[in-house]
């Protein structure tokens, strides 16, 4: 008989706990002001959704072009969703799911396809390159690099940028600069030869120099791609580069 009583007591406790849990679930509130956004402009934009809740909630999204300003919150709030421009020639859609302790709300978003510019394939970009060759001894071919070798470097670089096997051809071509920074025709296209007594150079120090000693050798970066050619103190290093400068608010 004692075993029967214990069993009944356990069952009642279990049911009471379960009912209490169900009551708590039933008490959870999660509502949104709008759940469908159709045909958003292909240029992108922002949409806002008012969330009404008495609980903590989280957001799960499945597209990198649809960016909420927050991924979790508690209680009532305003959710702002940034929609990036659609550059592809196809409509796209995604769902954002807001969850609060087992209750879900789905925001359905669709965006118009991007426009195709029929003249885009006709645009061809040419980026002028200037090789600044630093040397002490013009008879040393490892310092006084021949023009033909520098031309070959550009040929190979263009191959990588224009070959579909290596990526996407974006109609870009590196060309040897024909004019110097003063507008004078270069005797060797794309080459400036600079006598320099301090060779070889530590390339790490060269790149970090803030004194202007080396940066003064550069031509206007907005008009030329500057490539410095000189012997490195560390013969194991073949080359070094930096990321291009970007506007502070670009990213």
Order of alpha helices (4+ residues) and beta strands (2+ residues): alpha-beta-beta-beta-beta-beta-beta-beta-beta-beta-beta-alpha-beta-beta-alpha-beta
